[in-house]
Amino acid sequence: MSKRRGSGPESERGEQAIVRMHELAALLRHHDDLYYNEAEPEITDAEYDALRREFEALERAHPEVELPDSPTRRVGADVRDRTAQKAEHRVPMLSLDSLTNAEEVREFAIRARKGLDLEEGGERDLVWSLEPKYDGVSANLLYEDGSFVLGLSRGDGRIGEVSTANYARVKGVLAKLRGKKLPRRIEVRGEILLSRSRFRELQEEQEKSDQQVFRNARNAVAGALKRVDPSGLEDFGMEFIAWGVGAYDGGNDTATYFDLLDRLTEFGFTRTDLLEEGRGTDAILDYHDRLEATRDEYAFEMDGIVAKLADMAQQRMLGRTARAPKWALAYKFAPRQAWTRVENILVQVGRTGAITPVAVLEPVDLAGVTVRRASLHNFGLLHERDVRPRDRVLVERAGDVIPEVVRVDLEARPEDSAPFDAPTHCPECREPVHGEGPVLYCSNIDCPAQIRERVIHLAGRRALDIDRLGEKYVDQLFAAGLLASVEDVFELDRHREQLLDLERWGAKSVQSLLDEIDRAKEPELARFLYALGIRHVGEKTSQDLAAHFGSFASIRDADREALLEVEGIGEVVATEISAFFASERNRAFLERLDAAGVRVRDAERKQLAEDAPLVGRTFVFTGGLESMTRDEARERVEVLGAKTVTGVSTKVTDVVVGAGSGSKRAKAEKLGLTILEEDAFLQLLEAMKS
């Protein structure tokens, strides 16, 4: 630090600025550690960016101050876990300049043109590659002679944490590169992601048990990748998308970034299907605006776009700073998080009787959507985060996931604040609630709130598919007194005249509804089971039950021991199914359906020739296959007469293993089962054709 010169207000302001620089540097280092090492950030991205911009402005104003650990010279965060194995990146894994408005993007492009000695005003001279900035965890994969030998986290950009075994269980991380003329060494870089749909499934699984609910998809990925034991990670559902390379022996055949991605695709990696070429700065801005407007339509969460100069020679000419390349930028989307206040906490009842708390919020805008309510998931999460009425809270909206409260500002909490108590009685029917841990239930199947949700579920496309019974029409029929229970759906033909008197109902629409109900009276077994809305029994479990038992009567009368023989059904699900069919109220409900003419069709048995080549064999698939999905592989062997299951046991004859196979392979080896690598499996299928 330079010596103090002079005195007076100006000198005092300078000293204050320097003190603030040290404060900001320490603060940013703290938040980097939380984000990269703990996956538990305390502040929003927008708040972090504001702190960094404040520091950068002070650093520009005081070039005489040199902080050895300046945030502008640092990438990511040091690997803090002393027990973790570390290794050095062959080429530093840099960060990107994070921009938040169009003017900053234009200024970046101007600097790039100057660095390339191009004339001012020639914006269209620069060709950019444009792709999403996915919100995941960056990874560096080292391949030597085509084999995956080392997986590293970003770390501080120079040294990362070794996570080879964990990365190997991620779909899209190849055990071996494909093709010929493979490089002797290459570092493939990309993002490890979790799709929106898989993230919702994981949240639902956590809500059913006494587990902390993942805050967002990135948080879930970061937590999974830090597991000490990688067993089972292949079933977590993570995917790898490649976006670049570090060290690359033999990279002279890639004149542009697009050539590079084509090469990675030839090796077998997945790249984004949203890649575009853009000429000039306006192309960057247009791409950003288009993706921001449609971001919720895509499989993975994204928080901005990345623009890179496509010409690799221009990239080399511009070079990099200590922290970021001068030829690439990240242009962020509007933040999805905001602070607001909890006006009240309500309790709602779902179709299975699950009672959940909901925060009523002072309206707040999140990326163009006005949010008035946020999920608190269950009472375990409510108490863990200690959310109370009148609290100032941070709310997050991620894609089409219901907004949720992620943090409470305890310093702003009123002095007379009191915790929110879980209800002892259902808020709809006043019957006592039951349950253990974080999840509470209303046990009254005739609870009005449950009936409405159960009717909507029963009529859903994946259940009995009664299109005319959407939410709006169900509410109308309840208000008119034509529905008071689920079974009333099948007796609506008695109320044709009352239906015709309802607003927006005519002879054609009434007849359409009655025809759909009439068709629904002969449902497939699996669809009917799903339509019943038995707790923990989703589509897959319904299909497994139908395939195992064949008829509804067999399932209805099965005891717990018989249910436990079904692949994938454990103690909890078996107990729920038994309790459902043991209930007198549910028995009466099923008798009314029978009286109304509902006849459940037995499951169709696949008629396979006795000499089908794989009859008598049972297959398990584990890890990621490169030639097809696991579902496609299952279909291929089932057509040839084999059975497929998800768990390894002595009943299994063949275990097909792909990249990232873990605990299932180990168990199969212990049991002495036949293990087929993907090449051997493909040879088996080919042999079956002859």
N, C-alpha and C positions, 0 to 999 in steps of 0.2 A: 504494500500500500504506500502511496506517495506521502511525503511529509506535508503537514498542514501549512498552507500559505495564507498569510494575512489573517484578518479577523473580520467580524461584522456579520450581518444577516446572511449575505451570500455564502460566506464560509460556513456558517452554522447550518444552512440548508444543505450544503454539500456533505457535511459530516452526517447529517440525518439520513441523506440518501444512501451513503455508504453503509451505515448501520442497517438500513432497510434491506440493502442488497444481501448482507450476511443473513438476515432473518429469512428472506425469501429463499435463499440457497438451501438453508437448513430445512425449511418447510417443504420445498419441492423434493428434496432428498427423502424426507419422511413419507410423502405421498407416493413417490416412485416405489419405495420399499413395500408399502401396503398394496399397491396395484400389481406389481410384478411378482413379489414373493408370497404375499398373503392372499391375493385375489379378493381382498376386502377393502376397496377404496372407501375413504371417509367423505370425499367430496365428489361432485359431479365433474364430468369432462369439461363442461363450460367453466366451472369454477377453477379447475386446474389450469386451463388455457389462460384464464384471466391473470392468475398468479405468474405464469411463465411470461406473459406479455409485459407485465409490470417489471419483472426482472430484466428482460431484454432491453426495455426502454432505458432503465437505469444504467445498464451496462454500456449501452451506446453513448449515454450522456457522460459517463465517467470511464473513458478508455484507460485512464491511468491506474484503475483498480483491477488487479489480476487475482481472481480467486482460483486456486489450484483445482477446485472441484466444482467449477461453474456448471450449472445445468445446461448451458449452451454447448458445452464440450463433452457432455455425458449422455450415454445411451442407456435406456432401461434402468436397471438397478443391480448392485452387487448381489451375487448369490450369497444369502445370509446364513443358510443352513450349513453349519460347520461339518456336519456328518455327510453332506452331499458330495458326490464325486463331481469334479469339475474338469473341463477341458477347454482348450482354446479354439476359437473359430479360425479356419485357415485364412479367410478374408473377413474383416470386421463386419458385423451384422448391424448396419446403421438404422437410424430412425428416419422419419420423413418430416419436412417442414409442414406444420399443421396450420392451414389457412382457413379463415371463417367467412370471408366475403369476396365478392367479385373483384374489387379493387386490388386486394392482396394477390389474387391470381394473376391479374394483369401486370402488376409490378414484378412478380416472379418471372413471368415470360420475358419482360423487358430485360431483366438481369441476365437471363439465359441467352438472349440474342446478343447482348453486349459481350458476354463471355465467349461467344462464337464468332465475334467480329462481323455480325450481320447488321445491315442498315436498319435504322429506327423506322418504325411504322410497317415493317414487313412481317406482320403477325402470322400471315399464312405461310411463311417460309418454314415454320416449325411444324413437324408432324408428331403427334402424340399418340401413345397407346393409352386407352381409357378403360378402367375396370373398377369394380366395387372395392371399397375398403371394408372388408368383412370384419365383424366384431368377434374375433376369436383369439387364439393363442398362437403366436408365431413359433415356428420350429425350423431347425436346420438339420438336414439329413445328409450324412456323409456316406458316399458309395465309393468303394474301391474295387476295381475290376468287376463292376456290375453288382456287387453285393453290398447290402446295407450293413455298415459296421459301427456307426455312431450316430446317436440322436442327441442334439443339444438344444436347450432353451436359449432365448435371446440373451439372458443375463445382462451384463453391462455393455453388450455389443462386442466385447473382445473375448470374454470368458463366460461360458454358459454352464448350466447344470446338465449332467449326463442323464438322459431319460430314454435310452435306447430300447429297453424292454417294454416300457409303456407305449412309446411311439409305435413300436412294431405291431401293437394290437389295434391301431387306428386304421379304419378302412381307407385305402388309397395310399398308405405307406407301403411301398413295395419291398419284398424281401430280396428280389433280384430285378434288375433292369431288363427290359425286353430289347429285342433287336440285335443287330450286328454293329460292329465298329463302336463298341462302347468305350467311353472315356476311362482312362486309368483311374482318375479321381474326379469326383464332382460333388459339390455341396448343393443340394436342392433345397430351396427355401419356400415356405408356404404357410398357410393358416390351418390350424386344427379347429374344426367347427362342430356345432351341434345344430341340427335343423330345428326350426320352430316346432314342428309336429312332435319330434322326439323329445324336445325340452318339455312340452306340455305333458307328455306321457310320464316323464320322470317326476314332474311336479305333482301329478295326480297320485303316483305311487307313494311319494313322500307324505302327502296329505292323509293317506289312509293309515299311516303308521306314525309313531312318535319320533319323527325325524325333522330336522331343520330343513325348510324349503329353500331350494336354490333361488338366489336373487335374480339371476338372469342366465342366459345360455353360456356366456363367457365364464361366469363364475363357476358354473357346473363343470365345464371343460378343464379349467385351471385346477379345480379340486381333484378331479379324476386323475389328471396327469401327475399329481403329486403323491398318489398312492405308493406306499412302499412295496406292497404285493400287487403285481400287475394282473394276477389271475382274474379272469372274468371281464377285463376291460374291453375285450372285443365285442361284448354284448351291450356296452354302454351306448353305442350308436354314434361315436365321433367319426368325422370324415376329414380328409386332408385335401386341400386345394393348393396346387403349386402356383407361385407367382414370381419366381426368380431363382438365381443361383449365386453362390459365393465363388469359391474356387472351382475352376472348370478347365481341366486338361483337355484341350481339343475344342475349345470354344470359337475357333477361327471361322467355323462354317456358319456362324450366326451374325449376319450383317445388321439385322434389326431385332428388336425385342420380340416381334411376332415370329421371326425365325427361331428364336430361343424357345418360345412357348411351344412351337410346332415340334421342336426337338424333344422337349420334355414329354409331350404327348406321345411321341414315338417310343420313348422309354417306358410308357405305361401310366404316366401320371395324369390326374384329372386337373383341368384348368377351368376357370370360370367360363360359362357360356354367355356372359354379358360383355365380353371383350369387344372393343370397337377401336377403329382408327379415326383420329380427328385431326383436322388441319387448322391451325390457328387457335387463339385463346377463346374465341366464341364457341368453338366446338367443345372445349372443356366445360364452359359454363352451361351450355345446353345439355350436355350429358349429365352433369350434376343435377340440374333441375328436373330432368326426366326421371332419373333414378330416385330422387328424393320424393317425387310425387307418387311413384309406384312401388316404393320399397317394401310395402307390406305384402305384395303379391309374390315375392320370391321366397325360396326355401330357407335361406339363411339371413340372419340379422346383419345389417350393414349400417355403419355410422358415417359414411362419406364415400368419396371416390378417390382413386389414385390416378394421377396423370404422369406418364414418364415419356421423355423424349424417345422416340422409336429408334432413331439411328444410333447404333452402338458406338460408332466413331465419335459422334457428338457427345455421348455420355462420357467417353474417356477424355475428351478435350476439356469438358467442364470440370470433371473431378468432383471433389467433395470437401465439406468442412470436417471438423473433428466429429461432428454429430450426424450429419445428414448429407446425402448427395445433392449436388446443385442442379441435377437434371430430372428430379422427381418431386412431386408435391402431393400432399393429402388435402383435399378440400372437404371440410366436415359438413354434415347435415345439421339442421337446427336441433338443439338438444331435446332429448326425450324425458328429461327430468326437470322438476320444478318444485319450489317450496310453496306450500299452501297451509291451510288450517283445517283441522278436523272439527266439523260442526256437531257431529253426533256419531254414535256407533249403533248400528241396527243389527238385528239378528234375523237371518232368513233361513227358510226350510227348503231343501232340495227334494227331488223325486224319491230318493232312497231314504228320506227322513234325516239326512245329514244336516246338522244345524251349524251354520257358519256365520261369523261376524263380518260386517261390511262397514267401512268408514264412509260417512257422508261428508263430502269436502266442500269447502268454499271453492266455487268454480275456478279452474285454472287451465290455461292453454298449454297443451303439450304437442308441439309439432303440428299445429293447425287443428287439433281436436280439443274441444272443451270437455274437461274431465270433471265429473261431479261425484263419482263414487270410486272407491278402490277396494280391492280384495285384501282381506287379512288372513285368508286361507282356512285357519282353524284356531281354536282357543290356545293351543300350544304356542303358535307363532305370535298371537296377540299378546300373550303374557311374556314371551321371550323378548319381543321388541317393546313391550310396555307402552302400547299406544293407548292414549286416553282422549276423551272429548276435550276440545279447546287446545290440543297440542299443535305446535307448528311442526309440520312433517315434510319430508322429501318424498315425492311421488314419482314413480317411474312407469312409463308406458313403453313396452317393447313389442312392436308389430301389432298383431291382432290379439296378443295376450291381454287379459284384463289388467288395467292399471293396479299397482300395488304400492303400499307404503313400505319404504325401505329403510327409513331412519327417522328418529325423533330428535328435535332440537331441545335437549333437556334444559338448556340455559333459558329458554323462552317459556318454560312450563309455568302456569299459574301456581301460586303458593297453595291454594286450596284444592289442587288437583287430587283426584282419587282414582285408583285402578278400576278398570271395567270388569265387573264380575260376570262369570259365565251363568247362563240361565239355568234354573232348576226345573222349569216347565216350558213346554213348547209355546212360542209366541202366537201360534195360529189356533191351536185347539186346546191349550192349557193342560194337556196330559203331561205327566212327569217325563223327563228326558233320561236317557241312560247312555252309558259308554264309559270307556276308560282312556286315560291319556288325553291327547289333544282333540279327539273327535267325539262329538256328542250326537245322539240320534233321538228323534221322536219315534216311539214305538207304535204309534197309532196309524195303521194303514189307511184309515178313513180321514186322516187329517186333511183339511181342504187344500193346504199348500201342496201336499204330496200328490193329491188326486190330479190337480191341474198339470203338474210336471210329469206325472206318470202317463196321462193321456197323450201329452205332446210327445213323450218318448215312444210310446206304443205306436203312434201314427207316423213316426219318423221314417225317412227313406231307407235306412238300414235295418229297420224293424219291419212293421207291416205295410209301410209305404202307402199311407192314406193321405194323399197330397192335399186334399181340401181341409184337413184338420191341422193347419198351422196355428201358431200362437194366437193370432188375431181372431180366427174363427172359433178356436176353443174357448177363449174368453167370452166371446159373444154367446156361445151355447150355454156356458155356465151361467151367465147373467140372465139368460132367458129361462133358466130352470130345466133345460133339456138334458143337461149332464150334471149328475151329482156323484157319480162313481165311475170307475174305469169301465166296468162292464156295460154301462149305459150306452157306450159307443155302438155296441152291436144290437141295440134295440131302438136306434134312431129311426128305423123304417116305420115305427109306430107313430112317429110325430111329423109325418110329411107335411100336414097342413100348417103346423106351427113353424116349421122350417121356411115354408113359403111366405109367411108373414114377416120374416126377419129382413132387416135392411140389407141390401146387396145380394139377396138370395132370390133366384128365379127358378122356374121349372127345370131349366137345363142344368144349373149348378147343383140343385138339390138332387137331381137324378144322378149326376156325376158322383156326388158324395156317396149316395146309397150304392151305386155300382162298385165303387172302390171298397166300401165296407163289405159288400157281398163277396168280392174277390178275396179280401183279407180273412174271410172265415175259413179258408183252406190254406193256412200258411205252411211254409217249410218248417221243419222241426227246429233248425238252428235259429231262424228268424224269430220264431215264436218264443223260444227261450230268452233271446235277447230282448224281445218286446216286453217280457214280464218285468224287467227292471230289477232282477234279483241283485242285491248288493254284491259287488266284486265280480259279477258275471258279465263280461263284455262279449264282443263278437267272437274273439278267438276261443274263449272258454266255451261259449255256446256251440261253436262248431266242433270242438273237441268232445263235448258231451254227446252231441248228436251222432258223431261218427262212432263213438264207443258203445252207446246203448241202443241206438237205432230207432227207438220209439219213445214217445212222451211218457207213456205209462211206466216204462222201465226206469226212466229218470225220476219220475214223481215218487216211485216206491223204493228207490235205492236207499240203502243205509249208508252211513258215513264210510264204512270200510269199503263198500263198492265204489263210492265216489272217489276215494283216495287212490283207486287203481287207475284212474284216468290220468294220462300223461299231462303234467303241468298243474294239477289240482292238489293243493296242500291243505293243511288242517283248517286254516281260516275260511277258505272258499267252501270246503266241504261242509263246515259247520253252518255257514250262511245258507247254502242250498237246502240242507236238511231242515233247518229252522223255518225256511220259507214254506216248504211243502208240509211241515208238521202243524203250521198255524191253522186253527179252525176258520179264521176269517179268510185266509187264502184258499182253503179248500172250498168254502162257500162261493168265493169269487170264481174259481175254476168250474164249479158246478153250474153257475149262471152262464158262463161262456158256453158250456156244453148245451145247456137248454136253449141258448140263442143260436145254436147251429154251428159253432166253431168246431172244426174237425182238423186236427193237426196231422199233417202228412208225415209218415215215417221217413227217416233219412234214406236216400237212395244209396244202395250199395253198388260200388263199382264192379261191374261184371268183367272179370279178367279171366282169360283162358288159363286153365290149370298149368299149361306149359309156358306161361309168360316167363321170360328169361330171369327175372329177379324175384319171382314169387318165393316167399319164405325168408327173404333178407330184409333187415331193418337198418336204415341209414340215419346217421346223425351228421349234420354239417356244422363246422365251427371255423371261425376266422373268415377273412374276406377272399372270395374267389375273383380272379381277374377276368375270366371268360364269360361269366354270367352271375346273376344274383343268386343268393341262397334259395330264394323262393322259386326261381326258374330251375335250379338244380333239383329241388324237391319234386317239382312237377315232372321232370324228366324221368326220375327213377320210379315214381308212383305209376306213371303210364306203363312202365315195364314190369309192374306187379309188386314192387317193393313197398314196405311201410316206411314212414319217416316219423321220427320223434325228436324232441329237443334235448332230452337228458341222456347221459351215458349210463348204461347199466349192462348187466350180463345178457339181457334180451337183445342187445344191439349186435349186429354182425359186422357193420362197416362204418368207419368214422372218416369222413372226408374233411381234410384239413387245408385251410388257406392261410394267407398272411395274417399273422397276429393270433393264431390259435394258441390257447394257453391251457387253462385248467382241464378242459374237456379232453385235450390230447393227452395230458399227463395221466388222467384217469383211465383213458382207453388203453394206454401202454401198460398201466398197472394190471388191468383186467385181461391183457393179452388179446385185444380185439384187432381186427384187420384195419390198418390205417392207410388211407389212400391220399397221397399228395394230389394236387390238382391235375398234373399231367397224367397220372395213373387213372384218375377218375374219368378224364376225357377219353383215354384209351378204352376204358371199360364201356363207356357209352357207344363208342365207335364200333366196338366188337359186337354189341347187341344188335346193330343194324343188319349184320350178316346172318 
